Every structure is written in structure tokens, then in C-alpha cells.
Amino acid sequence: MIDEQWLLILVQVPAQPSRHRVAVWRELRRIGAVPLSPGTWVLPAHPAFDEGLARAAALVAKGDGSWTLVDAAPRDAGADTFRSAFEDARLEEWNEFTADCGKFEQEIAKEISREKFTFAELEEEEQSVERLRRWYRELKSRDVLHLPQAAVASEHLARCAEALKGYASLVYEATLPQ
């Protein structure tokens, strides 16, 4: 799409000590930036990324590096290149998330088949669902292109919540006096 606005992030951080460079890379990845080449990253120009960009810029300054943000509106296939790179990164994240949801559902099925109806196990499974919810919110916050996989992931998360609810009922039935 030719009318999409993008940010090119040009970063240079000295190689030593490497912790500064690694901290910048981690922050850029955490907010959803995609590397195009060494020192060049891309993000859609969207306010959702402003805080993360500010954190990354501060990390660059702390590491005595240089930071340049360039507004980019490609006139040719560059927009498709940027969009494809960003979409691919988000799709990979959504796929990983839905796979973890599937693992959670398998875990609940395993505990039910073993009749492991303890409050300790229930608490552990509740923490797993909370982790999935946090992860979903994080992924959703950087999915500014509104990919359809977000809806699929939401459905998977809802199934996890339902599985937990069913498991919790079984735990209470098994452990509390009738």
C-alpha cells in the first residue's frame, strides 16, 4: 500500500560493551520493530510505538550510540517490502501464541485424565492463563495492521479460559465437601 507511513530507525551503537547494543536490539524487537539490515529497522508510523521508541533511543544514548528516525513513505515496492517484513514478524508471533494456547489446552486435558484435581495445580494453570492473557495484550498492542490472526488468537485464548473454568469446577467438586 503506497499510502502507508513507515519509520526507518537507523541505529549505531559501539560493539563494546555489547550489553548496550543487545539492550537496544531487545527493546526494538519487544516493540515490534523489524530489522532490514544491520543498524536499520522498520516500524509502521503509529503512536503505539512512541514510548518504546523513546526507551530504545535512551538505551542508544546510554551506550554512546547514534539514533535517527526517518519518516518513510515508499513510492514503489518498498512499501510492500516493509509491510511484508512487519506482517511476517507478527504472523510468527501469533502462530507461536496459538501453539502455546494449544499446549495449555493439552495440559488441562492431561490433568483431567489423570484426575489431578488440586488447588496447587489449579493455581499453576491460572498463572498460565494470566501469562497467555498478558502475552496476547502485548502482541495485540503492536499489531497495528490488524491482521486476521489476532482474531484467531483471541478465539484460542477464549478456549483456554473456558478450559480453565471447567478444570476449576472439577477441582472444587473433588476437593470441597458436598
BALOTOR-562818 format. One record per residue: x, y, z of N, C-alpha, C in turn; residue in three letters. Coordinates in steps of 0.2 Angstrom, whole numbers, plus 5000, padded with zeros to 4 digits. Each point is the difference from the previous one (the first is absolute). Layout:
N
XYZXYZXYZALA
...
END
This chain:
178
500449945000499650065000500450065000MET
500050044995500450064999499950055005ILE
499450015003499850055005500249995007ASP
500349945001500249985007500750045002GLU
500050035006500650035003500449965004GLN
500650004999500549965004500550045003TRP
500349975005500650035003500649954999LEU
500550034997500749975000500450025006LEU
500249955004500450025006500749984998ILE
500450055000500849994999500350005006LEU
500449955002500349995007500749984999VAL
500450035003500749985001500250015007GLN
500249945003500350005007500649965000VAL
500550035003500749975000500049925002PRO
500449964997500049935001500149985007ALA
500450045004500249995007499850055004GLN
499849995006499749945002499449984997PRO
499949934998499549984996499350015003SER
500050005007499350015004499650054997ARG
500350064998499650064998499749984993HIS
500449974996499749984993499449955001ARG
500249955004499549955001499350035003VAL
500150045005499450035003499650044995ALA
500350044996499750034994499649964996VAL
500349944998499749954995499449975004TRP
500149995006499449965004499450055000ARG
500250065002499450055000499750014993GLU
500450014995499750014993499549934999LEU
500349945001499649944999499450005004ARG
500150025006499450005005499450044998ARG
500250064997499450044997499849984993ILE
500349964997499849974994500450034994GLY
500550035001500450034994500349934997ALA
500150014993500349954996500750024997VAL
500549965001500650024997500049994992PRO
500350054997500049994992500749994998LEU
500550035004500749984999500450035006SER
500649985001500350025006499950085001PRO
499850015006499950075002499450044997GLY
499649964996499450034997499449965002THR
499550035003499449975002499450034997TRP
499449975000499450034997499449995005VAL
499650055000499349995004499550054996LEU
499449985001499550044997500050075005PRO
499950054996499950075004499450005004ALA
500049985006499450005004500150015007HIS
499650045004500150025007500149955004PRO
499849944999500149945004500749995002ALA
500450024996500749985000500450065003PHE
499750065002500450055002500449995007ASP
499749975004500349995007500649954999GLU
499949954996500549954999500650034996GLY
499950044996500550044996500450055004LEU
499650035005500450045005500449965004ALA
499849945003500449965004500749984996ARG
499849984994500649974995500550064999ALA
499850064999500450064999500450015006ALA
499750005006500450015006500549945001ALA
499949944998500549955001500550014995LEU
499950034994500550024995500550055003VAL
499750055003500350065003500549975006ALA
499749965004500449975005500649964998LYS
499949974994500649964997500450044996GLY
500050075000500450054996499949984992ASP
499449994998499849984993499750064997GLY
499849994994499650054996499349974998SER
499550044999499349984999499750054995TRP
499749984995499750044995499349974998THR
499550035001499349984998499950044993LEU
499849964995499950034993499249984999VAL
499650054998499449994998500049974993ASP
499749954998500149974993499349984997ALA
499950034994499449984997500249974993ALA
500249944999500349974994499550024994PRO
500350014994499650014994499949944996ARG
500449955002500049944995499949945005ASP
500349944998499949945003500350005007ALA
500350055002500350015007499549995005GLY
499450034999499450005005499949925001ALA
499949964994499949935001500549975004ASP
500650024999500649965003499950025008THR
499950065002499950025007499449965003PHE
499550004996499349975003500249935000ARG
500349974996500149925000500449985006SER
500550045001500549995005499650005007ALA
499650065001499750015006499449945001PHE
499749994995499449955000500349935002GLU
500649984996500349945002500249995007ASP
500350055003500250005007499449995004ALA
499450044999499449995004499749934999ARG
500049984994499749934999500449955004LEU
500650005000500549965004499850005007GLU
499950065003499850015007499349975001GLU
499550014996499349985001500049924999TRP
500449974996500049934999500449975006ASN
500550035003500349985006499550005006GLU
499650055000499550015006499549954999PHE
499749994994499549955000500249935001THR
500649984998500349945002500149995008ALA
500250055003500050005008499349995002ASP
499550034997499349995003499849934999CYS
500249974994499949934999500349955005GLY
500650025002500449975005499650005007LYS
499850065002499650015006499449955000PHE
499650004994499449965000500249935001GLU
500649984997500249935001500249985007GLN
500350055003500250005007499349995005GLU
499550044998499449995004499749934999ILE
500049984994499749934998500449955004ALA
500750005000500449965004499849995007LYS
500050065003499850005007499349975002GLU
499650024995499349975001500049925000ILE
500449984995500049924999500449975006SER
500450045003500449975005499650015007ARG
499550044999499650025006500450035005GLU
500450054998500450045005499750065001LYS
499549995005499650065002500250035006PHE
500650045000500250035006500050084999THR
500050035006500050075000500750034997PHE
500549965002500750024998500050004992ALA
499749954997500049994993499650054997GLU
499450025003499650054997500350075000LEU
500450015006500350075000500550004994GLU
500449954999500550004995499750014993GLU
499449974999499750014993499750075000GLU
499750025005499850075000500550054998GLU
500649995003500650044998500249994993GLN
499949944997500149994993499650044996SER
499350005002499550044996500250085000VAL
500250025006500150075001500650024996GLU
500549954999500650024996499850004993ARG
499549964998499850004993499650064999LEU
499650035005499650064999500550064999ARG
500550005004500550065000500449994993ARG
500249954998500349994993499550024995TRP
499449985000499550024995500050084999TYR
499950035006500050075000500650034997ARG
500649985002500650024997500049994993GLU
499849954997500049994993499550044996LEU
499450015003499550044998500250074999LYS
500450025005500250075000500450024995SER
500449964997500450014994499849984994ARG
499449974999499749984994499650054997ASP
500350064999499650064997499849994993VAL
500249944997499749994993499449965000LEU
499849985006499449965002499949944996HIS
500549955001500049944996499449965002LEU
499849964996499449955002500249955005PRO
500749985000500249955005499950035007GLN
499950065001499850025007499449985002ALA
499549994996499349985002500149925001ALA
500449974996500149935001500349995007VAL
500550045002500349995006499550025006ALA
499650044999499550025005499549945001SER
499849974995499649945001500449945004GLU
500649994998500449955004500150025007HIS
500150075002500050025007499449995003LEU
499450014997499449995003499949935002ALA
500249954995499949935001500549985007ARG
500550035000500549995006499650025006CYS
499750065000499650025006499549955002ALA
499649984995499549955001500249945003GLU
500649974997500349945003500250015007ALA
500350065002500150015007499450005004LEU
499550034998499450015003499749935002LYS
500049954995499849935001500449975004GLY
500750005000500449975004499950025007TYR
499950075001499950035007499449975003ALA
499549994996499449975003500149935002SER
500449964996500249935002500450005007LEU
500450055000500550005006499550015007VAL
499650054999499550025006499649945001TYR
499749974995499649945002500449945003GLU
500649994998500449955003500250015007ALA
500150075002500450015006499550035005THR
499550034998499550035005499549955002LEU
499850005007499549965002499350024996PRO
499649944999499450014996499550025005GLN
END
